Amino acid sequence: MAIIGGGPAGYTAAIRGAEYGLKVALIDKSDRLGGTCLLVGCIPTKALLFNAEIWDHLQHAAEFGIGGIGTPTLDWAAVLKRKDAIITKHVKGLEFLMRKHKIATTKGYGRLTGPAVDGVHTVEVTTASGEVSQVSAKNVILATGSEAKLLPGLVADDRILTNIEILSLNQLPKSLVVIGAGAVGMEFASLFRTFGTEVSILEFLPRVVPVEDEEISKEMTRLYKKRGIEVNTGAKVETVEKTEGGVKVTYTDANGKAQVKEAEKVLVAVGRAGLTTNVGVDKTRVVVERGLVKVNEAQETAEPGVFAIGDIVAGMPQLAHVGSMSGMVAVAKIAGRKFRPIRHDRIPGCTYTEPQIGSVGLTEAQAKEKGHEVKVGKFPFAGNAKATIVGNHDGFVKIVSDAKYGEILGVHIIGPQATELIAEAVAVLELEGTVEEMMYTIHAHPTLAESLLDAYGSVEGMAINA
Ligand SMILES: Cc1cc2nc3c(=O)[nH]c(=O)nc-3n(C[C@H](O)[C@H](O)[C@H](O)COP(=O)(O)OP(=O)(O)OC[C@H]3O[C@@H](n4cnc5c(N)ncnc54)[C@H](O)[C@@H]3O)c2cc1C
């Protein structure tokens, strides 16, 4: 098989294909494998957010009885250097894995030439220097990923930023307007606020992190405001202009009033567009809707032998772990192995802000919409001893369950280590666990995970620590 795109979706598919004994070619236009996730997405942002966490701890060193810190200073260049070293290490790791699995990697721009001829597809590959070659394969997987959407008329530069430019700023901005309060916008807002930047968020929808349970959005807004982040929801951005020293954003606020916000930089984080133009799908039966590819439960497109995985797939959250799993599904189908289609209601979502969010399954509103008789439990981290130990009491765990059999339908966590804690909940949903089963599942003490135990108990009004 041939895979176009070496991000988490594409490289996972390549490795799994080799594990199944398939002959695999992986084509990527970039000099480095890893895609958005490794080069300008998940990994660099989480690296910087970890720096922010350490910085935050240092501000409170005295509280923990640690003296001699004085006034910590931030060496931003060193912060970026560490981030870049992490990326390089993992790019090398991927190169090693490609060699280990004897995957033929080709650097160049891949394009399908059309439908298969006698069951064989052809991918035309053009290198940066213009050399053209061809890769033939029985099956082709499209894994070309996505890029940041900009507002109409805007071009990214050193002041109007997307996730790419903001990751290489040579200085911390004094002020930043973030347009869009999804995970990407919220994470950069959190990161720069920790380092002292004045941050204002403009979100068109009525709440931040709009895919999350409403109570999570509410708590997030409260805690961001407490951190000095300005949160404007229901805000419709009208124009973004450059001024002498920065940028000026005009918007209509939730009351319909015209407002102006000036800052040194603006981050546009209003979603991501699938990279599906100019990859040859127009010459095939592949169905593309609003830039995203329609697939069936085996990740097959309407063109026989052509699959699509990762961020370019319609109706799937654009997340690295969804991309890699969709790659594993596609390859299992190609290799004639058993596979389990991706269940949309069992995809964890993590936002690595301060406070963190980890969630899986149905929100309370979604569960009600689906006709469940919903029973909810909620436990605040304030009642958890480990949260006191780590000095972070903000947030809660919320359980959404079905009253009839007690099946757990959704778990929504905001607070310390939420992005790690959610793993238990994903397993619970995957195994169709009930509130009763989880109430009697022993959780080690003292752990943040015990807040889940108390949250399961709270569904029956039987939390111990609250
Ligand atoms: C700032 C930011 C933070 C994020 N944080 C997280 C996170 O914490 N957790 C999470 O799960 N997700 C996160 N994401 C989302 C995640 O990065 C994407 O969901 C993931 O990278 C998608 O993987 P992919 O393989 O489909 O596409 P990509 O990672 O975009 O990879 C696509 C690859 O295809 C190549 N390519 C494109 N067109 C062609 C062509 N025609 N020929 C050859 N090669 C081509 C590109 O060079 C690229 O290497 C984040 C995204 C951003 C922007």
The ligand as a Gaussian input file, in Angstrom:
#p B3LYP/6-31G(d) Opt

LIG

0 1
 C       -1.517000      23.625000      18.038000
 C       -2.120000      22.263000      17.940000
 C       -2.122000      21.437000      19.045000
 C       -2.676000      20.174000      18.967000
 N       -2.679000      19.380000      20.080000
 C       -3.234000      18.163000      20.023000
 C       -3.219000      17.314000      21.166000
 O       -2.717000      17.674000      22.219000
 N       -3.777000      16.087000      21.063000
 C       -4.345000      15.652000      19.888000
 O       -4.828000      14.531000      19.841000
 N       -4.364000      16.425000      18.788000
 C       -3.819000      17.673000      18.826000
 N       -3.800000      18.448000      17.704000
 C       -4.374000      17.889000      16.453000
 C       -3.371000      16.959000      15.771000
 O       -2.176000      17.645000      15.547000
 C       -3.944000      16.442000      14.471000
 O       -5.205000      15.854000      14.718000
 C       -3.043000      15.408000      13.843000
 O       -1.770000      15.926000      13.565000
 C       -3.667000      14.882000      12.538000
 O       -2.857000      13.889000      12.016000
 P       -2.830000      13.579000      10.466000
 O       -1.815000      12.512000      10.297000
 O       -4.201000      13.355000       9.960000
 O       -2.339000      14.922000       9.746000
 P       -1.036000      15.792000       9.943000
 O       -0.440000      15.612000      11.268000
 O       -1.421000      17.166000       9.537000
 O       -0.019000      15.178000       8.893000
 C       -0.242000      15.256000       7.522000
 C        1.067000      15.014000       6.806000
 O        0.804000      14.924000       5.410000
 C        1.807000      15.618000       4.681000
 N        1.191000      15.990000       3.399000
 C        0.114000      16.773000       3.200000
 N       -0.200000      16.800000       1.884000
 C        0.692000      16.010000       1.259000
 C        0.887000      15.622000      -0.091000
 N        0.041000      16.000000      -1.047000
 N        1.925000      14.814000      -0.378000
 C        2.763000      14.381000       0.582000
 N        2.612000      14.708000       1.879000
 C        1.584000      15.506000       2.214000
 C        2.189000      16.769000       5.580000
 O        3.504000      17.221000       5.288000
 C        2.101000      16.112000       6.974000
 O        3.318000      15.565000       7.366000
 C       -3.232000      19.722000      17.739000
 C       -3.213000      20.540000      16.617000
 C       -2.662000      21.789000      16.704000
 C       -2.637000      22.659000      15.483000

